[in-house]
């Protein structure tokens, strides 16, 4: 989702018309829930990772960002989120919009957890949304997201062929260019279908031999009839990453070697490794040898043992950056290129790389449904605070919906239309006021004076609640060097 606010800014509708649902916004089932989950609950880490993945900190050119594959670059506008939507569900897949008949098909757990495609019979026009593109997409987006289901992805593409393949004349979507002519469209859909089906099926087949995820990514064979199609190349999603992700979705992160159960965290493992190797200089000398042989993968792996706990060893940092750059230049996937080259930039930088992405702007925060805001609050509880170790109980009327809220044992629990035992106040406010108080933009007293915040009962309960929420989550942090 993206620039919903442009509708009001361009004068096409008022904010009230959007908020009241007078201008319907059609979305797939569970869209708001999944959008908030990705972009608010995990928005901070996802934004930082997205900055690396898309190369926002890199110069444009052969030594930096060249393209984002789905398009020349990722736009920098502010994300918006409609608060009032019309969900497409299995019960209402045929919809007339302004006199045009649409036939929708839900496709959850494909390119996104909440996804749909649609067909316009009058024009014989099929939009597969982001489920087919002129490239290989992500089974797992390295910016951070739920792993997609490659098998279901293929099945929904196949179902689209079954549903509309005898009539379709054009396929179009939000990324890459359209395909014209029934024969061309069906061939294109089959190629994309077989790509995701082969990744799913062959990963699962090799897993049943006992092969581990990284081994499968190295040895898996996908027929040239699939992989040598231009639209199936991994300009965007990286093939090896997609294979590993398919394994993890189906079998989890554990590769069945008990060593993985006892692994030290990276920094502690790195210290022990370097000690066993004879010190940092010895590791660097070995890394130089592997770099000179062109084994940039193992060069980076060796040096990461130092960098994981010591971000101040310039020789290790710069050589690891050199290795990352070589790996990035050789990548077909622009996303993997972004990771390598931004990782190299972090290793060379004297200061923290600035944060250039925000997936949760004011419009998004304002539109979060009240029940999902309870989840947002829960992920902000600081359990070791003295307030959280006690008990807070109150009712919160948020965006017009009433919830009973309890904080106890460092955990927040809530329920709609409920008065918890010992509730000491009824608090009425909205999303932006809460976030403004948390961000220090307004005080509790200022919010009370403007009636943006109303408290019936003990106002200290609300102050305690604010105090127990984490206000110190940083916008920027290292992803390669130590935090």
C-alpha positions in Angstrom: 0.0 0.0 0.0 1.2 3.5 -0.4 -0.1 7.0 -1.3 -3.7 7.0 -0.3 -3.3 10.5 0.9 -2.7 11.7 -2.6 -6.5 11.3 -3.3 -7.2 14.1 -0.8 -4.2 16.2 -1.7 -5.2 16.2 -5.4 -8.8 17.1 -4.5 -10.3 13.9 -5.7 -12.1 13.3 -2.4 -12.1 14.8 1.1 -10.6 13.1 4.1 -14.1 12.8 5.6 -15.4 11.0 2.5 -12.5 8.5 2.8 -13.0 8.1 6.6 -16.8 7.6 6.2 -16.4 5.0 3.5 -18.2 7.2 0.9 -15.3 6.6 -1.4 -14.9 2.8 -1.1 -11.4 1.4 -0.9 -11.4 -2.3 -1.9 -8.8 -4.4 -0.1 -8.3 -8.2 0.3 -9.5 -9.9 3.5 -7.4 -9.0 6.6 -5.5 -6.3 4.8 -5.5 -3.8 7.6 -4.4 -6.4 10.1 -1.4 -7.5 8.0 -0.5 -3.9 7.0 -0.3 -2.9 10.6 1.6 -6.0 11.6 4.3 -5.4 9.0 4.6 -1.7 9.1 3.8 -0.7 12.7 4.5 -3.6 15.0 7.8 -4.2 13.3 8.1 -0.9 11.4 11.3 0.3 13.1 13.5 -2.7 12.3 11.8 -3.2 8.9 12.5 0.4 8.0 16.2 0.0 8.9 16.5 -3.2 7.0 14.6 -1.7 4.0 17.2 1.1 3.9 19.9 -1.5 3.4 18.0 -3.7 1.0 17.0 -0.8 -1.4 20.3 1.0 -1.2 18.9 4.3 0.0 22.2 5.3 1.5 24.2 4.5 -1.7 25.2 6.8 -4.5 23.5 6.1 -7.9 25.9 4.5 -10.3 27.9 1.4 -11.1 29.5 1.3 -7.6 26.1 1.9 -5.8 22.4 1.7 -6.5 21.5 0.9 -10.1 17.8 -0.1 -10.0 15.3 -1.8 -7.7 14.3 -4.2 -10.5 10.5 -3.8 -9.8 11.2 -0.2 -10.9 14.0 2.3 -11.2 13.9 3.2 -7.5 11.7 3.0 -4.4 9.6 6.3 -4.0 10.3 8.3 -0.9 6.7 9.6 -0.4 4.8 9.1 2.9 2.8 5.9 3.3 -0.9 6.3 4.0 -3.5 3.8 5.2 -7.3 4.0 4.7 -9.1 3.6 8.0 -12.4 2.6 6.4 -12.1 -0.2 3.8 -14.4 -2.6 1.9 -12.9 -6.1 2.3 -13.1 -8.6 -0.5 -14.0 -12.0 1.1 -14.9 -15.4 -0.4 -18.5 -14.3 -0.1 -18.2 -11.2 -2.3 -15.7 -11.9 -5.1 -18.0 -10.4 -7.9 -18.3 -6.7 -7.4 -19.6 -3.9 -9.6 -17.6 -0.7 -9.3 -18.9 2.4 -11.1 -20.6 0.2 -13.6 -17.6 -2.0 -14.3 -17.8 -5.7 -13.3 -14.9 -7.1 -11.4 -14.2 -10.7 -10.6 -11.8 -11.0 -7.6 -9.8 -14.0 -6.4 -8.2 -13.9 -3.0 -4.6 -15.2 -3.0 -3.4 -15.1 0.6 0.1 -16.1 1.7 1.5 -15.4 -1.8 3.4 -12.2 -2.5 1.8 -10.8 0.7 -0.1 -12.3 3.6 -3.2 -10.5 2.3 -3.4 -10.5 -1.5 -5.9 -10.6 -4.3 -6.0 -10.6 -8.1 -8.9 -9.5 -10.3 -10.4 -9.9 -13.8 -12.5 -7.5 -15.8 -14.6 -9.6 -18.2 -15.8 -6.7 -20.3 -12.2 -5.8 -21.2 -10.8 -9.3 -20.9 -8.2 -7.7 -18.6 -6.4 -9.6 -15.8 -4.4 -8.0 -13.1 -2.3 -10.5 -11.1 -1.3 -7.7 -8.7 2.2 -8.6 -7.5 1.8 -12.4 -8.0 3.4 -12.3 -11.4 6.1 -9.9 -12.6 8.8 -9.8 -15.2 11.2 -11.2 -12.6 11.5 -13.6 -9.7 9.9 -12.1 -6.7 10.7 -12.7 -3.0 9.5 -15.8 -1.2 11.1 -14.1 1.8 11.7 -10.3 1.7 15.0 -9.7 3.5 13.8 -6.4 4.8 11.8 -8.5 7.1 8.3 -10.0 6.5 6.4 -13.2 6.9 7.8 -16.0 4.6 5.5 -16.5 1.6 4.1 -19.9 0.5 5.7 -20.7 -2.9 3.4 -23.7 -3.3 0.2 -21.7 -2.8 1.6 -18.9 -4.9 1.9 -21.4 -7.8 -1.6 -22.8 -7.2 -3.2 -19.3 -7.4 -1.5 -18.5 -10.6 -2.7 -21.9 -12.0 -6.2 -21.1 -10.8 -6.1 -17.8 -12.6 -5.2 -19.7 -15.8 -8.1 -22.1 -15.2 -10.6 -19.3 -14.4 -9.7 -16.8 -17.2 -7.1 -18.3 -19.5 -9.5 -19.0 -22.3 -10.7 -15.4 -22.6 -7.9 -13.1 -21.3 -6.3 -10.7 -23.7 -4.1 -8.6 -21.4 -2.3 -9.0 -18.1 -1.1 -6.0 -16.2 0.0 -5.1 -12.7 1.6 -2.5 -10.4 5.1 -3.5 -11.4 6.7 -4.1 -14.8 5.0 -3.9 -18.1 1.8 -5.5 -19.5 1.5 -8.6 -21.6 -0.8 -8.6 -24.6 -2.6 -11.5 -26.4 -4.1 -14.6 -25.0 -1.3 -16.9 -26.0 1.4 -14.6 -24.6 -0.5 -14.1 -21.4 -1.0 -17.8 -20.7 2.6 -18.6 -21.5 3.8 -15.9 -19.2 1.5 -17.1 -16.4 2.7 -20.7 -16.8 6.3 -19.6 -16.7 5.8 -17.8 -13.4 3.7 -20.6 -12.0 6.3 -23.2 -12.8 9.1 -21.1 -11.2 7.5 -20.9 -7.8 6.2 -24.5 -8.0 9.6 -25.8 -8.8 11.2 -23.9 -6.0 8.6 -25.3 -3.6 8.6 -28.9 -4.8 12.4 -29.4 -5.3 13.2 -27.7 -1.9 10.8 -30.1 -0.2 12.2 -33.1 -2.1 15.8 -32.4 -1.1 14.7 -31.7 2.5 13.3 -35.2 2.6 16.8 -36.5 1.8 18.0 -34.8 5.0 19.8 -31.9 3.2 20.1 -28.7 5.2 18.7 -25.4 3.8 22.0 -23.9 2.7 23.1 -27.1 1.1 19.8 -27.3 -0.8 20.3 -23.7 -2.0 23.7 -24.8 -3.4 22.7 -28.1 -5.0 19.0 -27.6 -6.1 18.5 -27.9 -9.9 15.7 -26.1 -11.6 15.3 -26.9 -15.4 16.7 -24.4 -17.8 13.2 -24.3 -19.4 12.2 -22.4 -16.3 15.3 -20.6 -15.1 16.4 -19.3 -18.5 13.2 -17.4 -19.1 13.9 -13.7 -18.7 10.8 -13.1 -16.5 12.0 -15.8 -14.1 15.5 -14.4 -13.4 16.3 -13.3 -9.9 16.7 -9.6 -10.6 14.7 -8.9 -7.5 14.2 -11.9 -5.2 17.4 -13.8 -4.8 17.0 -17.5 -5.8 19.1 -18.9 -3.0 17.3 -16.9 -0.4 14.0 -18.1 -1.8 15.0 -21.7 -1.5 16.2 -21.3 2.1 13.0 -19.4 2.9 10.9 -22.2 1.5 12.7 -24.7 3.8 12.2 -22.5 6.8 8.5 -21.9 6.1 7.9 -25.6 5.9 10.3 -27.0 8.5 11.4 -24.0 10.6 14.8 -22.5 11.3 16.4 -25.6 12.9 18.4 -27.7 10.4 18.4 -30.7 12.7 22.1 -30.4 13.8 22.1 -30.1 17.6 25.1 -27.8 17.3 22.5 -25.1 16.3 20.8 -25.5 19.6 23.9 -24.6 21.6 25.3 -21.9 19.4 26.7 -18.8 21.1 25.5 -15.4 20.0 27.6 -14.0 17.2 29.7 -11.7 19.4 30.5 -14.4 21.9 31.2 -17.0 19.2 33.4 -14.5 17.4 35.6 -13.9 20.5 36.1 -17.6 21.0 36.8 -18.2 17.3 39.4 -15.4 17.1 41.0 -16.6 20.3 41.2 -20.2 18.9 42.7 -18.8 15.7 45.5 -17.0 17.4 44.1 -13.4 17.5 42.7 -10.8 15.1 45.8 -10.4 13.1 45.9 -14.1 12.3 42.3 -14.1 11.2 42.9 -11.0 8.9 46.0 -12.7 7.3 43.9 -15.7 6.5 41.1 -13.5 5.2 43.6 -11.7 2.9 44.6 -15.1 1.4 41.0 -16.0 0.7 40.3 -12.6 -0.8 43.2 -12.9 -3.1 41.8 -16.3 -4.3 38.5 -14.6 -5.1 36.7 -16.4 -2.3 34.8 -13.3 -1.1 32.2 -15.4 0.7 34.6 -17.0 3.1 36.6 -13.7 3.4 33.4 -12.1 4.8 32.6 -15.1 7.0 36.1 -15.0 8.6 36.1 -11.3 9.2 32.6 -11.3 10.6 34.1 -13.2 13.6 36.0 -10.0 14.4 33.4 -7.5 13.4 30.7 -9.2 15.4 32.3 -8.0 18.7 34.8 -5.4 17.6 33.6 -2.7 15.3 36.8 -0.6 15.7 39.3 -2.9 13.8 39.7 -0.8 10.6 41.7 -3.5 8.8 38.9 -6.0 9.4 36.2 -3.5 8.6 37.7 -2.4 5.3 38.7 -5.8 4.0 35.2 -7.1 4.9 33.8 -4.1 3.0 36.0 -5.0 0.0 34.6 -8.5 0.1 31.0 -7.3 0.4 31.5 -4.9 -2.6 32.8 -7.8 -4.8 29.9 -9.9 -3.8 27.5 -7.1 -4.5 28.9 -6.3 -7.9 28.5 -10.0 -8.9 24.8 -10.2 -7.7 22.0 -10.5 -10.2 19.5 -9.6 -7.5 19.4 -5.9 -6.9 18.2 -6.5 -3.3 21.2 -8.7 -2.4 23.4 -6.0 -4.1 21.8 -3.4 -1.9 22.5 -5.5 1.2 26.2 -6.1 0.3 27.0 -2.5 -0.8 25.1 -0.8 2.1 26.8 -3.3 4.5 30.1 -2.2 3.0 29.1 1.5 3.5 28.4 0.9 7.2 31.8 -0.8 7.6 33.6 2.1 6.1 31.5 4.8 7.8 32.9 6.7 10.8 29.4 7.6 11.9 26.0 5.8 11.9 24.4 5.6 8.5 21.3 7.9 8.6 17.9 6.4 8.5 16.1 7.2 5.3 12.9 5.1 5.5 9.8 5.4 7.6 7.0 2.8 7.0 4.7 4.2 9.7 4.0 7.9 9.1 1.2 9.9 10.7 -1.4 8.8 8.2 -0.6 5.2 8.9 -0.6 5.7 12.7 -3.9 7.5 12.6 -5.6 4.7 10.6 -4.6 1.8 12.9 -7.8 0.1 14.1 -8.2 0.3 17.9 -7.9 -3.5 18.5 -4.6 -3.6 16.6 -3.4 -0.6 18.7 -3.6 -2.9 21.7 -1.0 -5.1 20.0 1.2 -2.0 19.4 1.0 -1.1 23.1 1.8 -4.6 24.1 5.0 -4.7 22.1 6.1 -1.5 23.7 5.9 -2.7 27.3 9.3 -2.5 29.2 8.9 -5.5 31.5 11.8 -4.6 33.8 10.4 -1.2 34.7 9.2 -0.9 38.3 5.7 0.1 37.1 5.3 -3.0 34.9 6.3 -5.3 37.8 3.1 -4.1 39.6 -0.4 -3.9 38.2 -2.2 -1.3 36.2 -5.9 -1.6 35.3 -8.1 0.8 33.4 -10.5 1.2 30.6 -9.3 2.9 27.4 -11.7 4.3 24.8 -9.6 4.6 21.7 -10.9 6.0 18.5 -14.4 5.5 19.9 -14.0 1.8 20.9 -13.8 0.7 24.6 -11.2 -1.7 25.9 -10.3 -3.1 29.3 -6.5 -2.9 29.7 -4.4 -4.7 32.3 -0.6 -4.6 32.7 0.7 -7.2 35.1 3.9 -9.3 35.2 5.3 -7.1 32.5 2.7 -8.1 30.1 -0.3 -6.2 28.6 -3.6 -7.9 28.0 -6.8 -6.3 26.7 -10.3 -7.1 25.7 -13.1 -5.1 24.1 -16.1 -3.9 26.1 -14.5 -5.1 29.4 -13.9 -3.6 32.8 -11.0 -5.2 34.5 -11.0 -5.8 38.2 -9.6 -2.8 40.0 -10.0 -0.5 37.1 -9.2 3.0 38.3 -10.0 5.2 35.3 -11.7 5.6 32.0 -9.4 7.2 29.4 -10.5 8.5 26.1 -8.1 9.5 23.3 -7.0 8.7 19.8 -3.9 7.1 18.1 -2.1 10.3 17.2 -2.5 11.8 20.7 -0.9 8.6 22.3 2.0 8.7 19.8 2.5 12.4 20.3 2.7 12.0 24.1 5.1 9.0 23.6 7.2 11.1 21.2 7.4 14.1 23.5 5.5 16.3 21.1 2.8 17.1 23.7 2.5 16.6 27.4 -0.3 14.8 29.2 -1.4 18.2 30.6 -1.5 19.8 27.2 -3.5 16.9 25.8 -6.0 17.3 28.6 -6.4 21.0 28.0 -7.3 20.5 24.4 -9.6 17.6 25.1 -7.5 15.3 22.9 -7.2 13.3 26.1 -10.0 12.8 28.6 -9.7 11.0 31.9 -12.5 10.0 34.3 -11.0 8.8 37.5 -7.3 8.6 38.6 -5.2 10.3 35.9 -2.0 8.8 37.5 -3.1 5.5 36.1 -2.6 6.9 32.5 0.7 8.4 33.5 1.9 5.1 34.8 0.7 3.5 31.6 2.7 5.9 29.5 5.8 5.4 31.8 5.7 1.7 31.1 5.8 2.1 27.3 9.2 2.1 25.6 10.0 5.6 24.4 13.6 4.9 23.5 13.5 2.7 20.5 16.3 4.1 18.2 15.5 5.0 14.5 19.0 4.0 13.4 21.4 1.3 14.4 24.1 -0.9 13.0 23.2 -4.1 11.1 26.7 -5.3 10.4 28.9 -3.8 13.1 28.0 -4.2 16.8 25.0 -2.2 18.1 
